[in-house]
């Protein structure tokens, strides 16, 4: 029986346990899943296929996975740069969200984010924000795979004017989207230990645990947060969350920049996972997370970009390059965070952090066909001695030529097939004029 699609004539990085690389490989796909991946041996025949796709010597790898985003915040890209976190949040971002976020603007911002991610090779993201129902509709339209968390915070928030309703809103969102579409997985996103009371945190975690969905939270992001937690609770942010019973294998801790050795032990014992967002942390001067130590402790760590208001892009290739370089100079050791380690953090490691490694994150038989192809015949990608190094240190999102999710092409020859890109960009530009006129530009 012929497979649906056969991709051939490319260098395949499987990101499997053995880190197999096929220099002249092929991938057979049937019903949205990978049924075979191998090297093309001289004189051997390809499996029969309905559609043959020539990769033209490109680099083929699993779709990248962004473990932490705030998708609608593309609308605030460049709105308030070069500021410390709390000033950035309280004086600029929170007021802008209160003024400009509504279902229509959230939909536009999300579609703009999905377009940016798809065109740069990201096939799965983990989001946490408000009006998440509208986020989910836009993501579904785009063809992306996503873990989407309804925001919970103990202040009036966009779409949740009464904080008493915050966890109830999350529950409604989870009930609506659970099992509805295979590519959309609902979640709970509590903003942080300093914006959510202990009661809110516990209620939200109980909801997530009962619904068997991911619980996301910013934690140990800044030195001032750690100082506040120690003075308020007598515990570090991580130890405080642990004391409330929030740490387990379905908890994603975002940032963990100020996690110490005791915190790492708590995270490791609990089975919690971590999202590392170095570009955002560098821009906000939050510090450098102890990622090599966390990985050494066996803790799953995935890369994320954070939102466009603090990064200011969603290019995971750029995130990989920055990650490798940041940790090398911080450790004063060029062997720290080698290219294979960092590439895993954007693929199979990210899938593990989200609890999705059985389905995505590597090119292996039985997994979903989430695959990207880069045009490798370009000056900055030649010669190609070690493809994993080239991907981390030389490649960029604009090198992505083709993107497949669930066996369906969503980008072909740099053309986005699921989103009217011109329309989305015009809408985003019009919204930026409204934001400017209302005086939110710093």
TADA-V878237 format. One record per residue. N is the residue number from 1. RES is the residue in one small letter. PSI is psi in whole degrees, -180 to 180 (NA if undefined). Layout:
((N:RES:PSI) (N:RES:PSI))
This chain:
((1:x:134) (2:x:143) (3:x:168) (4:x:-49) (5:x:139) (6:x:119) (7:x:129) (8:x:174) (9:x:55) (10:x:164) (11:x:116) (12:x:122) (13:x:110) (14:x:-30) (15:x:25) (16:x:-179) (17:x:-34) (18:x:-5) (19:x:46) (20:x:136) (21:x:124) (22:x:116) (23:x:-28) (24:x:68) (25:x:174) (26:x:155) (27:x:126) (28:x:134) (29:x:133) (30:x:127) (31:x:40) (32:x:1) (33:x:154) (34:x:127) (35:x:-17) (36:x:141) (37:x:131) (38:x:174) (39:x:146) (40:x:109) (41:x:146) (42:x:131) (43:x:-9) (44:x:156) (45:x:150) (46:x:154) (47:x:151) (48:x:143) (49:x:146) (50:x:-39) (51:x:123) (52:x:127) (53:x:115) (54:x:119) (55:x:-5) (56:x:43) (57:x:13) (58:x:174) (59:x:126) (60:x:130) (61:x:168) (62:x:151) (63:x:142) (64:x:153) (65:x:118) (66:x:110) (67:x:-2) (68:x:115) (69:x:163) (70:x:86) (71:x:-49) (72:x:-13) (73:x:1) (74:x:-29) (75:x:-19) (76:x:19) (77:x:121) (78:x:8) (79:x:-43) (80:x:85) (81:x:167) (82:x:44) (83:x:153) (84:x:157) (85:x:-53) (86:x:-38) (87:x:-43) (88:x:-46) (89:x:-57) (90:x:-35) (91:x:-18) (92:x:-54) (93:x:-50) (94:x:-45) (95:x:-39) (96:x:-40) (97:x:-43) (98:x:-33) (99:x:-39) (100:x:-10) (101:x:130) (102:x:172) (103:x:-39) (104:x:-46) (105:x:-37) (106:x:-40) (107:x:-43) (108:x:-48) (109:x:-38) (110:x:-43) (111:x:-36) (112:x:-42) (113:x:-44) (114:x:-40) (115:x:-46) (116:x:-44) (117:x:-46) (118:x:-43) (119:x:-14) (120:x:17) (121:x:8) (122:x:124) (123:x:-19) (124:x:140) (125:x:161) (126:x:115) (127:x:152) (128:x:119) (129:x:-166) (130:x:167) (131:x:42) (132:x:-20) (133:x:-41) (134:x:-33) (135:x:-47) (136:x:-42) (137:x:-43) (138:x:-41) (139:x:-43) (140:x:-44) (141:x:-38) (142:x:-22) (143:x:-1) (144:x:162) (145:x:140) (146:x:145) (147:x:121) (148:x:122) (149:x:125) (150:x:129) (151:x:140) (152:x:126) (153:x:149) (154:x:43) (155:x:160) (156:x:129) (157:x:160) (158:x:122) (159:x:-12) (160:x:74) (161:x:-27) (162:x:111) (163:x:-24) (164:x:-19) (165:x:2) (166:x:-48) (167:x:-35) (168:x:-39) (169:x:-40) (170:x:-40) (171:x:-41) (172:x:-43) (173:x:-45) (174:x:-45) (175:x:-37) (176:x:-39) (177:x:-10) (178:x:122) (179:x:6) (180:x:-45) (181:x:137) (182:x:-27) (183:x:-12) (184:x:119) (185:x:114) (186:x:160) (187:x:173) (188:x:132) (189:x:102) (190:x:131) (191:x:-53) (192:x:166) (193:x:-23) (194:x:-6) (195:x:-1) (196:x:133) (197:x:166) (198:x:-38) (199:x:-44) (200:x:-45) (201:x:-45) (202:x:-45) (203:x:-42) (204:x:-40) (205:x:-39) (206:x:-42) (207:x:-49) (208:x:-42) (209:x:-43) (210:x:-36) (211:x:-6) (212:x:49) (213:x:166) (214:x:138) (215:x:119) (216:x:145) (217:x:137) (218:x:135) (219:x:139) (220:x:45) (221:x:-37) (222:x:162) (223:x:-37) (224:x:-35) (225:x:-41) (226:x:-43) (227:x:-42) (228:x:-44) (229:x:-41) (230:x:-41) (231:x:-31) (232:x:-43) (233:x:-10) (234:x:17) (235:x:153) (236:x:162) (237:x:-42) (238:x:-45) (239:x:-36) (240:x:-47) (241:x:-39) (242:x:-39) (243:x:-25) (244:x:-2) (245:x:26) (246:x:-15) (247:x:122) (248:x:-173) (249:x:-9) (250:x:27) (251:x:129) (252:x:112) (253:x:120) (254:x:127) (255:x:-77) (256:x:38) (257:x:-37) (258:x:31) (259:x:129) (260:x:-174) (261:x:-36) (262:x:-40) (263:x:-43) (264:x:-39) (265:x:-42) (266:x:-43) (267:x:-45) (268:x:-46) (269:x:-34) (270:x:-22) (271:x:9) (272:x:161) (273:x:169) (274:x:141) (275:x:126) (276:x:123) (277:x:75) (278:x:-37) (279:x:-45) (280:x:-44) (281:x:-38) (282:x:-44) (283:x:-37) (284:x:1) (285:x:43) (286:x:-22) (287:x:-175) (288:x:119) (289:x:147) (290:x:59) (291:x:-44) (292:x:-40) (293:x:-39) (294:x:-42) (295:x:-40) (296:x:-30) (297:x:0) (298:x:16) (299:x:127) (300:x:128) (301:x:127) (302:x:154) (303:x:148) (304:x:165) (305:x:-20) (306:x:-173) (307:x:163) (308:x:-13) (309:x:-16) (310:x:8) (311:x:-68) (312:x:31) (313:x:172) (314:x:26) (315:x:107) (316:x:-22) (317:x:-43) (318:x:-39) (319:x:-40) (320:x:-47) (321:x:-42) (322:x:-38) (323:x:-50) (324:x:-45) (325:x:-41) (326:x:-49) (327:x:-29) (328:x:-49) (329:x:-33) (330:x:-39) (331:x:-9) (332:x:43) (333:x:110) (334:x:-10) (335:x:-9) (336:x:142) (337:x:61) (338:x:169) (339:x:-37) (340:x:-43) (341:x:-46) (342:x:-40) (343:x:-38) (344:x:-38) (345:x:-19) (346:x:-1) (347:x:-97) (348:x:-35) (349:x:-38) (350:x:-40) (351:x:-41) (352:x:-40) (353:x:-31) (354:x:0) (355:x:27) (356:x:14) (357:x:-15) (358:x:-20) (359:x:-35) (360:x:177) (361:x:-14) (362:x:162) (363:x:94) (364:x:153) (365:x:131) (366:x:-15) (367:x:160) (368:x:144) (369:x:76) (370:x:103) (371:x:142) (372:x:151) (373:x:126) (374:x:144) (375:x:107) (376:x:-8) (377:x:71) (378:x:150) (379:x:-42) (380:x:-3) (381:x:10) (382:x:145) (383:x:166) (384:x:81) (385:x:-48) (386:x:100) (387:x:-34) (388:x:-38) (389:x:-40) (390:x:-39) (391:x:-38) (392:x:-40) (393:x:-17) (394:x:-32) (395:x:160) (396:x:164) (397:x:-34) (398:x:-10) (399:x:-12) (400:x:126) (401:x:-43) (402:x:144) (403:x:130) (404:x:137) (405:x:127) (406:x:32) (407:x:7) (408:x:134) (409:x:126) (410:x:-21) (411:x:130) (412:x:125) (413:x:43) (414:x:9) (415:x:123) (416:x:124) (417:x:-13) (418:x:-11) (419:x:137) (420:x:91) (421:x:-43) (422:x:-42) (423:x:-44) (424:x:-44) (425:x:-38) (426:x:-43) (427:x:-43) (428:x:-39) (429:x:-42) (430:x:-40) (431:x:-36) (432:x:-33) (433:x:-41) (434:x:-40) (435:x:-42) (436:x:-44) (437:x:-27) (438:x:7) (439:x:28) (440:x:1) (441:x:127) (442:x:NA))
